[in-house]
Amino acid sequence: MQRAPELVKENVRAAGVVPLRWLLGAALATALTLLVAALADRRLPAALDRTAPPEHFIAQIAHEHLVNITSIGPRVAGSYENEVAAVRVLVAAARALAAQASPHNRVDYDVFTASGAFSLTFLDGMSNVYRDVQSVVVRVRGAGGRGGAARRALLLNCHFDTVPDSPGASDDAAGCAVGLEVLRALAAGAPLRHDVLLLLNGAEENILQASHAFVTQHPWAKSLRAFINMEACGAGGREVLFQAGPHDPWIMEVYAGAVPHPFASSVAQELFQSGLIPADTDFRIFRDYGNLSGVDLAWSSNGYVYHTALDTAARVPAAALQRTGDNVLALARGLLRSARLEAAVELEEQPVFFDVLGLLVVSARAPAALAALLLVLLLLAAELVLSARDASKQLYMPPGAWVRVVARAALGVLLCWLAGAAAALLPALLLHAAGARLAFYSRAWLLLSLYAAPALCGCWADARHTWGTWLGGGAARLARGWWAWRAWRDALALWSGAAAVAGAACGARSAFVPLLCALPALAGLLCRRGARGAALHALAAALPALQCAYLALNSVQMFVPIMGRAGTPLLPADVTMALLVALLTLLTFSWMLPLVVAARNPNLLLYCGMALCALSAALALGPLRAPYTLERPQRLMLFHTRRTVHGGGAPRVEHLYWVPELDANTPATVQHVVSAAAGARAEPWSSAEECARWAYCGAPYFLPVLSLVARGQRLRASEPPRAELRVRAALERTAEPLRRTLTLNMTGPAHAVVILAPAAGARVPWCDAVRGAPQAGPRWGARRTYFIALHDARATPHARWTLVCHVQKGPGAAGAAEGQGWVQVSAAGHAMAGAAQRTARHAQLLAALPAWSAPTGWGVDLHLMEL
């Protein structure tokens, strides 16, 4: 039976055609995608015990390795715990592994020590100098077969060192436990076609030193062809593949086809490599200094314990070890069986990849991804042409007029997204101004009512208002009812297609996200009329909405803990999270926008959403104001510092506690809590005058994180730290009038940092320790800066360094070379472990801080001088 066409009167505005109950059902169904994503995120395999076949990964054995390593306690590079105790445990594990290997495979190991230097662009950039860092390398080889250079190898990498005061269970003892158990399972089976190496490296937290030592100096590294790096920025849960490449896309394809529990995304890779996440891994070293391709895996759940005393073995579930072990074992076997491990490097970009709810991985190389994009764009164009044809037949509207209607709707989409973001910003700015910052930190569910609800309400209210007023004029007056729904559906398709094209043009592999969001519009090719078309559109939107909810959940789980160590960014943490949550919410619910425009009266739904937001804001300002808990504490670092300023007579010495501002609440905590415990008044670290004089404000930075942590607080200390660095500096003339030779002789702790800031127009073109020009850091006014980190893993009892650098002034400084300073020097010795780490008073101060804090810190001897 032929359906009667919809009758249209040009000057009568039809009522909405979508009932409120449909809208409410669609919103609830979309919200439930978050629950489905959460269930997928919590799905972990059962942990195997020793009754399982030996070729399987057995979580019980991995957990025993984990306990053995973490029972040592914190393992700072250069400490007895790291250089002796941990190495002893790992050597014993390697020997046990060799004893359990099948007759088809041989196991050998090497305790490797090396010295070297290299530059990093990590954060602000640094030159990294190391001496006698130590690693344990274990190798499994199939008995017989080819030898020599023809035998290629796969590398598994983890690190066993930790930051001070953390047992480092997830970061990264668990990675080493998984690596040892994967090696045992491989050695227990059939003869391996290729070699597999496990690097248990002992200096990663020192910023990637041991991996550099191995890949550039160890003889076994010459056979490497690919690598799997195991890391953590959380504890337990699912490990995510967040970096792949830079070449050999077949490695990612092996992952897609081999691992039983995939979790991988091009979005994660681009986020990490953008610098938005303040971290780095050995992946960079293997890529940049080993010219290798591989994958980077990391646990990201429960990032609150990362680099704190809470990172214990008890917080790493056996099921998480099982899941990661199953994946690493399957991936290792897939790579070792591949003939491409022997082939030449494929100089091809990484594929677009993402997993679907942890069930399968979609992976497409650039040609296939481009073909998919072009196909979707072609189908979208066909759908838009059909819409224009239908409008011409039923509304007597020329195709050009329909294009203008869709263009108006596209402008409406943009405006309502901006309105949604603005609505989410209002509570964030209110909480920040009221001092109730990071209220969501220990209660991530607050993000839904604080930011997601107003984002939706603001967007939807703006869409209805603009379409009902100035955007709905002209030819758009005919687009009402289901025609309004259709115009906005086409507008969403245009935006999705444009975003996908723009992303692809920029080389962004995350362009698959808007491409997925364009798929619901293609349902119009099958049915374009009224309620049936809307129902089919809703069904087609199920997968994109579910994938967007999956992306949103994992993004929030990662970024909420990061806000506790985000430092001093330009945007407050509440504003950052409001914008992120608004973006993810609007993306997930974007398919509903045409329904909202065509709804009869959604005001009740909008009022309820805004009331929920207001209630949550009131709670965040009142009973839920405290952002931290025992399990989700505030990070605090207290550096007990002796600061000596040389020059102009007798040295000026101060004893201070420096507290860098790691999150938005650090100043308030220092002023109201730490100062009371220390019995001293808190104040900003340096005055404007001091910051104008000294690079880095004369603060004892251990890492080049000035752009991340630009401010700090200080309190007077009643005694000096135990750390002691003796410095002798000399600036000597050379044969060139515009060049001087700087010599620093230093004796002190195993860890030292030298920051050089030559005069305006000058530079440091050469330092002997880095064997060339040091890595330039951020400018401090008109001065260049150079951050040089020094580490001696065998300092007994003190490290001794002689650093020789050249300071070169430019030709324009010829007339001003004499009588002016050439270079500022900041030299700091950091006692991160051992008896000099803390005085009794310093330890008592840390212990006196509240249980909802995670304090750490060590003694520093800082010298400032200008030569």
Summary of the structure (lengths in Angstrom):
residues: 867
radius of gyration: 30.2
end to end distance: 94.7
largest distance: 102.5
contacts: 3169
relative contact order: 0.11
helix: 45%
strand: 22%
